[in-house]
Amino acid sequence: MFKKAKYAILLLLLTVLLTSCTESADADANTPLPPDGTNQEDPEIVDSEPEISEEEKAKLELEKRIAEREELEKQRKE
């Protein structure tokens, strides 16, 4: 008797779960898409780091190379 009750409760919960899933899927299917094609539910990811121009990238790379050369020269002198 206990197994039958447990089985009935399990089937009832499964039925409720599947019914709620299909209802929410129908609601999502009936909502129109925004005209601009963006998804309003997902927040837009904004980079906190600003883009670096090519000149700034080149300058940083040059400074990095100079620092590496200075380190090598210090090691050679020691």
Helices and strands as residue ranges (DSSP letters): H 2-30, H 54-77
